[in-house]
């Protein structure tokens, strides 16, 4: 048996015994004609070989998605392997088609069933979405707890300390005590003033009152002042679209505030920047916050850091997105975008 005949026998055996559907076609005058199909094609497609040979693809599958005929034509036209993937209504499966030319004028297509893979991928994406929603919900639950603690510190501890300071000052002002006791009272006054200052700082860290009372823009300005000014970094707030016109949900404001804080801390820790712009842009249904600095930029591997990953995941849970625009040693812009309002049950439970 000569080599050519052996090869033909080998390919015939391969064609007949492979488990995936294979079809051979020829394009003639705009028609895609079936030349042959293997037993796997007959089984999967539920079509008999004798009913297919010589028939036009469009007559056999009149309702087929356009991608399946396109991949055959493109393989012949471009004379190279082509690929497509998608749902097939006719066989109720998610198929991947690999088409390749067979000189001089034929094309072969192998159909791979990716239904299980698609279902597995869908299940994974659903679980991923649930985890993102849970992470966002935990952030909000944590913020509610922080607000509750901050409220107690302000309403109870704060008022008690101020009341105590008032009494101490009244005692200090009296002429009935000697100098030694007065010195001790003065020390108590200084100590109480320090505790009040620390209490206010702790309240700000837990839940800045300005965020709830005045809104996101003033809160971000106060945040920038607290984080950037001590590190001699100049900052500018650039705002477009008013909060009155495009008001954000409380949950959106909380998460954007917390993520902006992470970005500003990153600027202080890593950027070596001298100037920062905080850009707040409100549009119908969308809010964008960008933190732009003139620092050293971001090395390629740093974008995978946990902090930035955490920001991206929490934004995705809100239906938003996170993008970094950076060129090493030429500054960085971190852009957060999300809906102004969260529809009940859409992203968060």
Secondary structure as the mmCIF struct_conf table of DSSP 4:
data_model
#
loop_
_struct_conf.conf_type_id
_struct_conf.id
_struct_conf.beg_label_comp_id
_struct_conf.beg_label_asym_id
_struct_conf.beg_label_seq_id
_struct_conf.end_label_comp_id
_struct_conf.end_label_asym_id
_struct_conf.end_label_seq_id
HELX_RH_AL_P HELX_RH_AL_P1 UNK A 3 UNK A 17
BEND BEND1 UNK A 19 UNK A 20
STRN STRN1 UNK A 21 UNK A 28
TURN_TY1_P TURN_TY1_P1 UNK A 29 UNK A 30
STRN STRN2 UNK A 31 UNK A 37
HELX_RH_AL_P HELX_RH_AL_P2 UNK A 39 UNK A 45
TURN_TY1_P TURN_TY1_P2 UNK A 46 UNK A 46
HELX_RH_AL_P HELX_RH_AL_P3 UNK A 49 UNK A 52
TURN_TY1_P TURN_TY1_P3 UNK A 53 UNK A 54
STRN STRN3 UNK A 56 UNK A 56
HELX_RH_AL_P HELX_RH_AL_P4 UNK A 57 UNK A 60
TURN_TY1_P TURN_TY1_P4 UNK A 62 UNK A 63
HELX_RH_AL_P HELX_RH_AL_P5 UNK A 66 UNK A 78
TURN_TY1_P TURN_TY1_P5 UNK A 79 UNK A 79
BEND BEND2 UNK A 80 UNK A 80
STRN STRN4 UNK A 82 UNK A 88
TURN_TY1_P TURN_TY1_P6 UNK A 89 UNK A 92
STRN STRN5 UNK A 93 UNK A 102
TURN_TY1_P TURN_TY1_P7 UNK A 103 UNK A 105
STRN STRN6 UNK A 106 UNK A 113
HELX_RH_AL_P HELX_RH_AL_P6 UNK A 115 UNK A 152
HELX_RH_PI_P HELX_RH_PI_P1 UNK A 153 UNK A 158
HELX_RH_AL_P HELX_RH_AL_P7 UNK A 159 UNK A 173
BEND BEND3 UNK A 175 UNK A 177
HELX_RH_AL_P HELX_RH_AL_P8 UNK A 179 UNK A 207
HELX_RH_AL_P HELX_RH_AL_P9 UNK A 209 UNK A 213
TURN_TY1_P TURN_TY1_P8 UNK A 214 UNK A 214
HELX_RH_AL_P HELX_RH_AL_P10 UNK A 216 UNK A 228
HELX_RH_3T_P HELX_RH_3T_P1 UNK A 229 UNK A 231
TURN_TY1_P TURN_TY1_P9 UNK A 232 UNK A 232
STRN STRN7 UNK A 234 UNK A 240
BEND BEND4 UNK A 241 UNK A 241
TURN_TY1_P TURN_TY1_P10 UNK A 243 UNK A 245
BEND BEND5 UNK A 246 UNK A 246
HELX_LH_PP_P HELX_LH_PP_P1 UNK A 247 UNK A 249
HELX_RH_AL_P HELX_RH_AL_P11 UNK A 250 UNK A 266
HELX_RH_PI_P HELX_RH_PI_P2 UNK A 267 UNK A 271
BEND BEND6 UNK A 274 UNK A 274
STRN STRN8 UNK A 275 UNK A 283
TURN_TY1_P TURN_TY1_P11 UNK A 284 UNK A 285
STRN STRN9 UNK A 286 UNK A 293
BEND BEND7 UNK A 295 UNK A 296
HELX_RH_3T_P HELX_RH_3T_P2 UNK A 300 UNK A 304
BEND BEND8 UNK A 305 UNK A 305
HELX_RH_AL_P HELX_RH_AL_P12 UNK A 306 UNK A 317
TURN_TY1_P TURN_TY1_P12 UNK A 318 UNK A 319
STRN STRN10 UNK A 321 UNK A 326
TURN_TY1_P TURN_TY1_P13 UNK A 328 UNK A 329
BEND BEND9 UNK A 330 UNK A 330
STRN STRN11 UNK A 332 UNK A 339
BEND BEND10 UNK A 340 UNK A 341
HELX_LH_PP_P HELX_LH_PP_P2 UNK A 342 UNK A 343
TURN_TY1_P TURN_TY1_P14 UNK A 344 UNK A 346
BEND BEND11 UNK A 347 UNK A 347
#
